[in-house]
Amino acid sequence: MHSAESGPGCGEFRSGRYTGSDASGGIHLSKDELGALREEIERIDSEIMTLIVRREDVSHEIGLVKKRGGLKIRDIPREKKVVGKMTALAKSLNANKDITKEISRLLIADSVNVQKGVRREGLEGKKAVVVGGSGKMGEWMCRFLSNRGAEVKVWDPRGRLKGYSNVRLLDQAINSSDIIIVASPLGLCPDDLQRVVSARPSGLIFDICSIKSHIAGILRLGAADGLKVTSVHPMFGPSAPSAKGMNVVICDCGSKRATDEAKEMFGFAGARITRLYLEEHDQMMAYILGLSHVTGLLFGTTLASSGMSFAQLQSVQGPSFARLAALAKDISGESRRVYHDIQALNPRTKEMLDIMESSLGKIKDAAIEKEHDEFIQLMHSVKEYTEG
């Protein structure tokens, strides 16, 4: 940070103008201008620190995988490759190569220290089966469980998952497991969950569906029948390195013991836990997932109907356009079937879309109105709502 203290070579503020070394060449920066630039530096520093912490989280998961597989912590060829890639990137960005190499070495040393300290704990001695484990989130759950000490098996007639024991007899796997997770696709989950509940296992049972209404009856009946049944919704995708710092929703289905065990499992891994009643879940997801997805699709389909190419628009984009374009691109690249199921299986989707349509009508009227008042009021109401 620059200092504003007086003294040789130090600048001073006079009448709101900065006259020191930051203003060399006769250019005068106001106190507000300099403050704004320093705030931007602070924002960038905050982003860098956030990314460093995220990198450490990924390194921790890599350490768990290495420990599980009996691999060495140090991988010298890989470390050289990291430095080489960082140096090449620095060159392409016209960044200082010496600083880049030093940063690379510091990051590698940090990763090594993180990986040396990992311990597989939390689920040692537990046996688990992931139903539908060959899917992306099923694979994530398998890694999550095994990295924390559990012995994991996979049952999935739709595919196999490399690196894990894939079993053919579901009932046998269920009844010998302490943890049974149903990670089947949304549309197929009711049948798989019913099969698990019908086997009446003594272990913890939970699904990880994004929508709950179509399985709520099975979950409630299972809990009422004395089974340890709860419902979990990880609020992230399979690219997340771990649950640390991520939101995980746990829906109480009537078995407090099951809900407490699931909370302990994910809480121990550093997740932020929110407990909801099962009936609350889909109403919230209509907006958290449904509205977000529809907004991205609305943006993308509107652009596609504009008569202008995406490249043409992107060449002169601003930050707001870039953020929405990234959302539209991300959503359009996801599983079409899963994203449709998130809309179609949620009984609150129509209500959300009706409200969205009404809101769009109000925005349209305010946008084409010559007077400012309506549009200003809309912006004010959104600001007031989002800032609480």
C-alpha positions in Angstrom: 0.0 0.0 0.0 1.2 3.5 -0.7 1.7 5.8 2.3 0.2 9.3 2.5 2.6 10.4 5.2 4.5 13.6 4.6 8.3 13.6 4.1 10.8 13.5 1.4 9.4 11.9 -1.7 6.0 11.5 -0.1 2.9 13.1 -1.6 0.4 15.3 0.2 -3.3 15.9 -0.3 -4.1 19.6 -0.8 -7.6 20.7 -1.5 -8.6 17.2 -2.4 -5.7 16.8 -5.0 -2.8 14.4 -4.6 0.5 16.0 -5.4 3.1 13.3 -4.6 4.9 10.5 -6.5 1.7 8.9 -7.7 1.0 12.1 -9.6 4.3 12.3 -11.4 4.4 14.0 -14.8 2.1 16.7 -13.8 -1.0 14.5 -13.6 -3.0 15.2 -10.5 -5.1 12.4 -8.9 -7.9 13.4 -6.6 -8.2 11.6 -3.2 -11.3 9.9 -4.4 -9.6 8.6 -7.6 -6.6 7.2 -5.7 -8.9 5.7 -3.2 -11.0 4.0 -5.9 -7.8 2.5 -7.4 -6.6 1.2 -4.1 -10.0 -0.3 -3.4 -9.6 -2.2 -6.7 -6.2 -3.5 -5.6 -7.8 -4.7 -2.3 -10.6 -6.4 -4.3 -8.0 -8.2 -6.5 -6.0 -9.2 -3.4 -9.1 -10.6 -1.8 -9.8 -12.6 -5.0 -6.2 -13.9 -5.0 -6.5 -15.1 -1.3 -9.8 -16.7 -2.0 -8.2 -18.6 -4.9 -5.3 -19.7 -2.8 -7.6 -21.1 -0.1 -9.6 -22.9 -2.9 -6.3 -24.3 -4.3 -5.4 -25.6 -0.8 -8.8 -27.3 -0.6 -8.2 -29.1 -3.9 -4.7 -30.0 -2.7 -6.2 -31.5 0.4 -8.5 -33.7 -1.7 -5.5 -34.7 -3.9 -3.7 -35.7 -0.7 -6.6 -37.8 0.4 -6.7 -39.6 -3.0 -2.9 -40.2 -2.8 -3.2 -41.5 0.7 -6.0 -43.9 -0.3 -4.0 -45.1 -3.3 -0.7 -45.4 -1.5 0.9 -42.8 -3.8 3.9 -40.5 -2.9 3.2 -36.9 -1.9 5.9 -35.4 -4.1 5.6 -35.8 -7.9 8.6 -33.9 -9.3 7.7 -34.3 -13.0 4.2 -32.9 -12.2 5.8 -30.0 -10.2 8.0 -29.1 -13.2 5.0 -29.2 -15.5 3.1 -26.8 -13.2 6.1 -24.3 -13.2 6.3 -24.6 -17.0 2.7 -24.0 -17.6 2.7 -21.0 -15.2 5.8 -19.6 -17.0 4.2 -20.0 -20.4 1.0 -18.3 -19.2 3.0 -15.4 -17.8 4.7 -15.0 -21.1 1.4 -14.9 -23.0 0.1 -12.3 -20.5 3.3 -10.3 -20.6 3.7 -10.9 -16.9 7.0 -10.9 -14.9 8.5 -14.4 -15.4 10.7 -14.3 -12.3 7.8 -13.4 -10.0 5.7 -16.1 -11.7 8.4 -18.8 -11.0 8.6 -17.8 -7.4 4.9 -17.8 -7.0 4.8 -21.3 -8.6 7.4 -22.6 -6.2 5.5 -21.2 -3.2 2.2 -22.6 -4.3 3.8 -26.1 -4.9 5.5 -26.0 -1.4 2.1 -25.0 0.1 0.4 -27.9 -1.7 3.0 -30.4 -0.5 2.6 -29.2 3.1 -1.2 -29.5 2.9 -1.0 -33.0 1.5 1.5 -34.1 4.1 -0.9 -33.2 6.8 -4.0 -35.0 5.5 -5.7 -37.8 7.4 -8.5 -40.0 6.2 -11.0 -39.5 9.0 -14.6 -39.2 9.7 -15.8 -42.4 8.2 -13.1 -45.0 9.1 -14.5 -48.5 9.3 -17.8 -47.6 7.7 -19.2 -49.5 4.7 -21.1 -47.6 2.1 -23.0 -48.4 -1.2 -23.8 -45.7 -3.7 -26.8 -46.6 -5.8 -26.4 -44.9 -9.2 -22.8 -44.4 -8.5 -21.6 -44.3 -12.1 -23.2 -40.9 -12.7 -21.3 -37.7 -12.1 -22.6 -36.9 -8.6 -22.6 -40.5 -7.8 -18.9 -40.6 -8.6 -18.4 -37.4 -6.4 -20.1 -39.2 -3.5 -17.9 -42.2 -3.9 -14.8 -40.1 -3.8 -16.1 -38.1 -0.8 -16.8 -41.3 1.2 -13.7 -43.2 0.3 -11.4 -40.2 0.9 -12.7 -40.1 4.4 -12.1 -43.7 5.2 -15.2 -45.5 4.1 -15.2 -48.8 2.1 -17.3 -47.9 -0.9 -19.3 -50.1 -3.3 -21.3 -49.1 -6.4 -24.5 -50.5 -7.7 -25.6 -49.1 -11.0 -27.2 -51.1 -13.8 -26.6 -48.2 -16.1 -22.8 -48.2 -15.9 -19.7 -49.1 -13.9 -17.3 -46.8 -12.0 -13.6 -47.5 -12.4 -11.6 -47.8 -9.2 -14.5 -49.1 -7.0 -16.1 -52.4 -6.3 -19.1 -52.6 -8.6 -21.7 -55.1 -7.2 -24.6 -56.9 -8.9 -26.6 -57.9 -5.9 -28.2 -54.7 -4.5 -30.0 -56.2 -1.5 -26.9 -57.9 -0.2 -24.9 -54.6 -0.6 -27.6 -52.6 1.1 -27.9 -54.9 4.1 -24.2 -55.0 4.7 -23.7 -51.2 4.5 -23.7 -48.5 7.2 -24.5 -45.8 4.6 -26.7 -46.1 1.6 -26.8 -43.2 -0.8 -29.2 -43.0 -3.7 -27.6 -40.9 -6.5 -29.7 -42.1 -9.4 -30.9 -39.7 -12.1 -34.0 -37.7 -11.0 -36.5 -39.6 -13.1 -35.2 -43.0 -12.0 -34.7 -42.2 -8.3 -38.2 -43.2 -7.1 -37.8 -46.8 -8.2 -34.3 -47.2 -6.9 -35.1 -45.5 -3.6 -38.2 -47.7 -3.1 -36.1 -50.7 -3.7 -33.6 -49.6 -1.0 -36.4 -48.7 1.5 -38.2 -52.0 0.9 -35.0 -53.9 1.9 -35.3 -52.3 5.3 -31.6 -51.8 6.0 -30.4 -50.7 9.4 -27.9 -48.2 7.9 -28.3 -44.5 7.1 -30.3 -43.9 3.9 -30.4 -40.7 1.9 -30.9 -39.4 -1.6 -29.1 -36.5 -3.2 -31.9 -35.4 -5.6 -32.3 -31.8 -6.7 -36.1 -32.1 -6.5 -37.9 -33.9 -3.7 -41.6 -33.9 -4.4 -41.6 -37.0 -6.5 -39.9 -39.1 -3.8 -41.3 -37.3 -0.7 -43.9 -40.1 0.0 -41.3 -42.8 -0.1 -39.0 -40.9 2.2 -41.8 -40.1 4.7 -43.1 -43.7 4.8 -39.6 -45.1 5.3 -38.9 -42.8 8.2 -42.4 -43.6 9.7 -41.5 -47.3 9.4 -38.5 -46.8 11.7 -35.8 -46.6 9.0 -33.0 -44.0 9.3 -34.1 -42.0 6.3 -33.2 -38.4 5.4 -32.8 -36.4 2.3 -29.7 -34.4 1.2 -29.2 -31.8 -1.5 -25.5 -30.8 -2.2 -25.8 -27.3 -3.6 -22.9 -27.8 -6.0 -22.0 -29.9 -9.0 -19.5 -32.7 -9.5 -16.6 -30.3 -10.3 -16.5 -29.2 -6.7 -13.3 -30.6 -5.2 -14.9 -31.1 -1.7 -17.8 -30.1 0.4 -15.7 -27.6 2.4 -17.3 -24.2 2.4 -20.2 -25.4 0.2 -23.9 -25.3 1.0 -25.6 -28.6 1.8 -29.3 -28.8 2.4 -30.6 -31.6 4.6 -34.4 -32.2 4.7 -35.9 -33.8 7.7 -38.2 -36.6 6.6 -39.2 -37.7 10.1 -36.1 -39.5 11.4 -34.1 -37.1 13.6 -31.3 -39.6 14.0 -30.8 -39.9 10.3 -30.8 -36.1 9.8 -28.3 -35.7 12.6 -26.0 -38.4 11.2 -26.1 -36.8 7.7 -25.4 -33.4 9.2 -22.4 -34.7 11.1 -21.0 -36.4 8.0 -21.1 -33.3 5.8 -20.4 -30.9 8.7 -17.3 -32.7 9.6 -16.1 -32.2 6.0 -16.6 -28.4 6.4 -19.9 -27.9 4.6 -22.3 -25.2 5.5 -25.4 -27.1 6.6 -29.0 -25.8 6.3 -31.9 -27.9 7.6 -35.2 -27.7 5.9 -38.5 -29.4 6.2 -39.0 -31.7 3.2 -42.0 -29.7 2.0 -40.0 -26.4 1.9 -37.3 -27.7 -0.4 -39.0 -27.6 -3.8 -40.5 -24.2 -3.3 -37.1 -22.8 -2.7 -35.5 -24.8 -5.5 -38.0 -23.4 -8.0 -36.2 -20.1 -7.6 -32.7 -21.1 -6.6 -32.3 -23.6 -9.5 -35.4 -23.2 -11.7 -35.3 -19.4 -12.0 -31.5 -19.3 -12.4 -31.6 -21.9 -15.2 -34.5 -20.2 -17.0 -32.8 -16.8 -16.7 -29.7 -18.2 -18.5 -31.8 -19.8 -21.2 -33.9 -16.7 -21.6 -30.7 -14.6 -22.1 -29.3 -17.2 -24.6 -32.5 -17.7 -26.6 -33.1 -13.9 -26.8 -29.6 -13.4 -28.2 -30.1 -16.3 -30.7 -33.2 -14.6 -31.9 -31.6 -11.1 -32.2 -30.2 -11.6 -35.7 -26.7 -10.8 -34.5 -24.0 -13.4 -34.0 -22.7 -14.2 -30.6 -19.1 -13.4 -31.7 -20.3 -10.0 -32.9 -21.9 -9.2 -29.6 -19.1 -10.6 -27.5 -16.5 -8.5 -29.3 -17.9 -5.4 -27.6 -19.3 -6.9 -24.4 -19.3 -5.3 -21.0 -19.0 -7.0 -17.6 -22.8 -7.5 -17.2 -23.1 -9.1 -20.6 -20.1 -11.3 -19.9 -21.5 -12.6 -16.7 -24.9 -13.5 -18.2 -23.2 -15.0 -21.3 -21.1 -17.2 -19.1 -24.3 -18.3 -17.2 -26.1 -19.1 -20.5 -23.0 -21.0 -21.8 -22.6 -23.0 -18.6 -26.3 -24.0 -18.5 -26.5 -24.9 -22.2 -23.5 -27.3 -21.7 -25.2 -29.2 -18.8 -27.2 -32.4 -19.1 -30.4 -31.6 -21.0 -32.4 -34.3 -19.4 -31.4 -33.4 -15.8 -32.1 -29.7 -16.3 -35.5 -30.5 -17.8 -36.3 -32.8 -14.9 -35.4 -30.0 -12.5 -38.2 -27.9 -14.1 -40.7 -30.6 -15.0 -40.6 -32.6 -11.7 -41.0 -29.5 -9.5 -44.7 -28.8 -8.8 -43.7 -25.1 -8.1 -42.2 -24.5 -11.5 -45.4 -23.1 -13.1 -45.9 -20.7 -10.2 -42.4 -19.5 -10.5 -42.7 -19.0 -14.3 -46.0 -17.1 -13.9 -44.3 -14.7 -11.4 -41.4 -14.4 -13.8 -43.7 -13.6 -16.7 -45.5 -11.0 -14.6 -42.2 -9.4 -13.6 -41.0 -9.3 -17.2 -44.2 -7.6 -18.2 -43.6 -4.9 -15.5 -40.0 -4.4 -16.6 -41.1 -4.2 -20.2 -43.7 -1.5 -19.4 -41.2 0.5 -17.3 -38.4 0.2 -19.9 -40.4 1.7 -22.7 -42.1 4.3 -20.6 -40.6 7.8 -21.3 -40.8 8.8 -17.7 -38.1 7.5 -15.3 -40.3 6.9 -12.3 -41.4 3.3 -12.9 -38.0 2.0 -13.9 -36.3 3.8 -11.0 -38.8 2.2 -8.6 -38.1 -1.3 -10.0 -34.4 -0.8 -9.5 -34.9 0.5 -6.0 -37.2 -2.4 -5.0 -34.6 -4.9 -6.2 -31.8 -3.2 -4.3 -33.9 -3.0 -1.2 -34.8 -6.7 -1.5 -31.3 -8.0 -2.2 -29.7 -5.9 0.5 -32.3 -7.0 3.1 
